[in-house]
């Protein structure tokens, strides 16, 4: 979905696109899977914020596409922490903790 948002000239400009509509539906289904299987609230929250921003950009409600990167990093950090609590990430893998 993020790739479609970043590459499609029609996303966010009010043009009906059945492919994009289907991807948005798939995005929310994927979010529901994460919400149901996540062990931690931080992952649930990060997944929701990331999905919601992608959907907003797709509908043209939020113009700042670059904001997706930060939410993506937060989502992946939360997913890593949820799957491997207490373990440090390997060197060379960027995380939001590297930016602070």
C-alpha positions as CSV (number, residue, x, y, z in Angstrom):
1,X,0.0,0.0,0.0
2,X,2.8,2.4,0.9
3,X,4.4,1.8,-2.5
4,X,1.2,2.6,-4.3
5,X,0.8,5.8,-2.2
6,X,4.4,6.9,-3.1
7,X,4.2,6.0,-6.8
8,X,0.7,6.6,-8.0
9,X,-0.1,10.1,-9.4
10,X,-3.8,9.5,-8.7
11,X,-3.6,8.7,-5.0
12,X,-5.0,11.4,-2.8
13,X,-6.4,13.5,-5.6
14,X,-10.0,12.2,-5.4
15,X,-9.7,9.9,-8.4
16,X,-11.6,6.7,-7.9
17,X,-9.3,3.7,-8.4
18,X,-10.6,0.2,-7.7
19,X,-7.1,-1.2,-7.3
20,X,-6.2,1.4,-4.6
21,X,-9.6,0.8,-2.9
22,X,-8.9,-2.9,-2.8
23,X,-5.4,-2.2,-1.3
24,X,-6.9,0.0,1.4
25,X,-9.3,-2.8,2.3
26,X,-6.3,-5.2,2.4
27,X,-4.4,-2.7,4.5
28,X,-7.1,-2.7,7.2
29,X,-7.4,-6.5,7.1
30,X,-3.7,-6.8,7.6
31,X,-3.9,-4.3,10.5
32,X,-6.7,-6.4,12.1
33,X,-4.4,-9.5,11.9
34,X,-1.6,-7.6,13.7
35,X,-4.0,-6.2,16.2
36,X,-5.3,-9.7,17.1
37,X,-1.9,-11.4,17.2
38,X,0.3,-8.7,18.8
39,X,1.5,-9.4,22.3
40,X,2.0,-5.7,23.2
41,X,0.1,-2.5,23.1
42,X,3.0,-0.5,21.6
43,X,2.8,-2.7,18.5
44,X,-1.0,-2.4,18.3
45,X,-0.7,1.4,18.5
46,X,2.2,1.7,16.0
47,X,0.4,-0.5,13.5
48,X,-2.7,1.5,13.8
49,X,-0.9,4.9,13.4
50,X,1.0,3.6,10.4
51,X,-2.1,2.1,8.7
52,X,-4.2,5.2,9.5
53,X,-1.6,7.6,8.0
54,X,-1.4,5.5,4.8
55,X,-5.2,5.5,4.5
56,X,-5.2,9.3,5.1
57,X,-2.6,9.9,2.4
58,X,-4.5,7.7,0.1
59,X,-7.7,9.6,0.6
60,X,-5.9,13.0,0.3
61,X,-6.5,13.9,3.9
62,X,-2.8,14.2,4.7
63,X,-0.4,15.6,2.2
64,X,2.9,14.9,3.9
65,X,3.9,11.5,2.4
66,X,7.3,11.8,4.0
67,X,5.7,11.3,7.4
68,X,5.2,7.7,6.5
69,X,8.9,6.9,7.0
70,X,8.9,7.8,10.7
71,X,5.7,5.8,11.3
72,X,7.1,2.9,9.4
73,X,10.3,2.8,11.5
74,X,8.2,3.0,14.7
75,X,6.0,0.1,13.5
76,X,9.0,-2.1,12.7
77,X,10.7,-1.2,16.0
78,X,7.5,-2.1,17.9
79,X,7.2,-5.4,15.9
80,X,10.8,-6.3,16.6
81,X,10.3,-5.6,20.3
82,X,7.0,-7.6,20.3
83,X,8.7,-10.7,18.7
84,X,12.0,-10.5,20.5
85,X,11.5,-8.6,23.8
86,X,14.7,-7.4,25.4
87,X,17.0,-8.3,22.5
88,X,19.0,-5.6,20.8
89,X,18.7,-5.2,17.0
90,X,21.6,-6.2,14.9
91,X,24.1,-3.5,13.8
92,X,23.3,-1.8,10.6
93,X,19.5,-2.1,11.0
94,X,18.2,1.5,11.5
95,X,15.6,2.1,14.2
96,X,13.9,5.1,15.7
97,X,16.2,4.7,18.7
98,X,19.2,5.5,16.5
99,X,17.7,8.9,15.7
100,X,17.3,10.0,19.4
